[in-house]
Each structure stands twice: as C-alpha cells, then as structure tokens.
Amino acid sequence: MMLVTFQKGYYLKLDKALQGARLQGKLKKVTLSDGSIITNMDGALAPTLWSQGEYDAVLAYLKQDVVMTLKLAEFVQRTKTIQWISNNGTRQSVYVNRFFTVKECYQFPEPDTSWMATPPPSRDDFIRWMPGGVA
C-alpha cells in the first residue's frame, strides 16, 4: 500500500485494498475475556485493550491483519495490480510489476496532488513510525 501512497499521494487503508481485491476484510468483531463483544474493532483500540489484559482479542485482530495482508500480497503478485474502492465508490488500481523496497519507493517521482482539497501526507509522514527511518 506504500506503493499507492508514493505514486498517488494518499494513504490506502488495508480494508479498502481488501475490498478492491474482493477478499475478506479486517476483523471487526472480537470477544473480550468477560464475554462481551466489540463489533467495531480497529487498530486504535489495540493498545488500550492490550493494556487491559485483553491479549486474546488483540492477537485475534492482529492475526487477521497478517493473514489478510499475505492474501492481498498474493493477489497483487498474481494480478500485477493493487485495487481499491475510492471513497466515492469508484474502482481504482495501480499496476505493480514487482514489489518495491521503501528506498525504491522514494525514487518514484512525486505525484500531482494539486487536486486534493487538503494537503496530502508527506512521504516522511508515512514512514515516521519506522525505527531509524529509511530515506
């Protein structure tokens, strides 16, 4: 999905790419240790749940992310495209002749983002979380 960010200038969420590939989406429903169910699970909840000792719920969520990311990578490798459904409902895609390293993605020309209503994220914003950076 970094490829899309670096070529198009905007983030692509895993769920959007899974939808574009017609694959099962991210896990939204997890059961907590007291038997209650969260039906809107997302990554922002994971640290809080983990700190509350809800390890099984967080690990189930993360496992689904890993499994579906692998399935998406297999789809991209097979079809040579990453596809998604835009916020306005149109199907979008980017040709992917091979997987690129982060350093290689930095070599792509900056995309035209003049059409965007709000300033797009910078490439450095996208990788800021990575220890030591890579640029």
Backbone torsions as a table, in degrees:
resi	resn	phi	psi	omega
1	MET	NA	-20.1	174.6
2	MET	-61.5	-34.8	178.2
3	LEU	-56.5	-43.8	178.8
4	VAL	-65.1	-45.5	179.7
5	THR	-58.1	-44.5	-176.6
6	PHE	-76.6	-26.9	179.4
7	GLN	-91.5	-32.2	-176.3
8	LYS	-104.1	-25.7	178.3
9	GLY	93.3	10.1	177.2
10	TYR	-140.5	159.8	-179.8
11	TYR	-72.6	150.4	172.4
12	LEU	-123.4	118.4	179.6
13	LYS	-76.3	147.0	179.1
14	LEU	-54.3	-44.4	-179.5
15	ASP	-58.5	-39.7	179.3
16	LYS	-65.0	-41.5	179.1
17	ALA	-68.4	-38.9	177.2
18	LEU	-63.8	-41.9	177.2
19	GLN	-61.5	-43.7	179.0
20	GLY	-62.1	-31.8	179.1
21	ALA	-89.0	0.9	-177.9
22	ARG	58.4	42.5	177.4
23	LEU	-109.2	160.2	176.2
24	GLN	-57.0	141.7	-178.3
25	GLY	-82.1	-172.2	178.7
26	LYS	-67.5	156.0	178.8
27	LEU	-72.0	122.6	-179.5
28	LYS	-107.4	-21.1	-174.1
29	LYS	-114.6	118.1	176.7
30	VAL	-129.3	148.6	179.3
31	THR	-102.9	129.4	179.6
32	LEU	-85.7	167.1	-175.4
33	SER	-63.4	-22.7	177.6
34	ASP	-88.2	4.0	179.1
35	GLY	92.2	-10.6	177.7
36	SER	-72.2	157.4	-174.6
37	ILE	-120.8	132.4	171.4
38	ILE	-98.7	126.0	-177.3
39	THR	-103.7	-1.6	-179.6
40	ASN	-127.2	42.5	-178.1
41	MET	-61.1	137.8	171.0
42	ASP	-150.9	172.3	-174.7
43	GLY	-60.1	-28.4	-179.8
44	ALA	-66.7	-26.9	179.5
45	LEU	-81.1	-21.8	-172.8
46	ALA	-56.1	-48.1	-178.9
47	PRO	-62.3	-38.9	179.0
48	THR	-65.7	-47.2	179.6
49	LEU	-62.3	-39.8	179.1
50	TRP	-61.2	-45.4	-179.3
51	SER	-65.5	-21.5	176.9
52	GLN	-89.3	4.8	177.8
53	GLY	83.8	13.7	-179.2
54	GLU	-87.6	57.0	-174.3
55	TYR	-62.7	-43.7	-178.1
56	ASP	-61.9	-41.5	179.9
57	ALA	-64.5	-45.6	-179.4
58	VAL	-66.3	-43.6	179.9
59	LEU	-64.9	-35.9	176.2
60	ALA	-62.9	-43.4	178.6
61	TYR	-62.4	-47.7	-178.7
62	LEU	-66.6	-37.7	178.3
63	LYS	-59.6	-44.7	179.0
64	GLN	-61.9	-40.1	177.0
65	ASP	-59.1	-45.8	-178.2
66	VAL	-65.4	-47.6	-178.7
67	VAL	-60.8	-45.3	-176.7
68	MET	-73.3	-31.0	175.1
69	THR	-64.9	-40.7	176.5
70	LEU	-63.5	-44.6	178.1
71	LYS	-62.1	-38.2	177.5
72	LEU	-65.6	-42.4	178.3
73	ALA	-61.1	-39.7	177.3
74	GLU	-64.8	-40.3	176.9
75	PHE	-62.0	-46.7	-179.2
76	VAL	-62.9	-42.8	179.2
77	GLN	-63.2	-40.3	-178.3
78	ARG	-72.0	-42.2	-174.1
79	THR	-95.1	-12.9	-176.9
80	LYS	62.5	24.4	175.6
81	THR	-142.8	149.6	164.9
82	ILE	-109.1	128.3	-174.5
83	GLN	-121.2	152.4	176.6
84	TRP	-156.4	167.0	175.8
85	ILE	-105.4	121.7	-178.1
86	SER	-69.8	170.6	179.5
87	ASN	-62.4	-24.9	177.6
88	ASN	-93.8	8.0	172.3
89	GLY	92.5	4.5	179.5
90	THR	-91.8	146.2	178.6
91	ARG	-78.2	130.7	179.0
92	GLN	-122.7	159.1	175.7
93	SER	-158.5	158.7	174.0
94	VAL	-131.7	133.7	176.7
95	TYR	-69.6	135.9	-179.3
96	VAL	-130.5	96.2	-179.3
97	ASN	-76.1	-21.0	176.3
98	ARG	-165.9	166.7	176.2
99	PHE	-81.5	142.7	-176.7
100	PHE	-113.8	149.7	172.3
101	THR	-77.0	166.2	176.9
102	VAL	-60.8	-43.2	179.6
103	LYS	-60.2	-39.6	178.3
104	GLU	-66.4	-37.5	178.7
105	CYS	-61.2	-33.6	177.7
106	TYR	-65.4	-18.3	179.2
107	GLN	-81.1	-15.0	178.7
108	PHE	-65.4	146.0	174.8
109	PRO	-62.1	148.3	176.1
110	GLU	-63.5	135.8	-179.5
111	PRO	-75.8	159.1	174.5
112	ASP	-78.6	112.9	179.9
113	THR	-115.1	18.5	-177.0
114	SER	-64.0	-20.5	-179.0
115	TRP	-79.3	-12.7	-175.1
116	MET	-75.8	138.3	179.7
117	ALA	-71.9	-34.0	177.9
118	THR	-117.4	151.6	-178.9
119	PRO	-59.1	136.4	-180.0
120	PRO	-75.7	163.9	174.9
121	PRO	-68.8	147.8	175.5
122	SER	-79.5	161.6	177.2
123	ARG	-61.2	-38.7	179.0
124	ASP	-65.0	-33.8	175.6
125	ASP	-60.2	-37.4	-176.3
126	PHE	-66.2	-33.7	-175.5
127	ILE	-108.4	5.4	-175.7
128	ARG	-55.9	-31.9	-177.8
129	TRP	-71.2	-17.1	-176.0
130	MET	-75.8	128.5	179.8
131	PRO	-58.1	128.6	176.2
132	GLY	78.1	-7.1	-178.2
133	GLY	62.3	176.3	-179.0
134	VAL	-140.0	-8.4	-174.2
135	ALA	-73.7	NA	NA
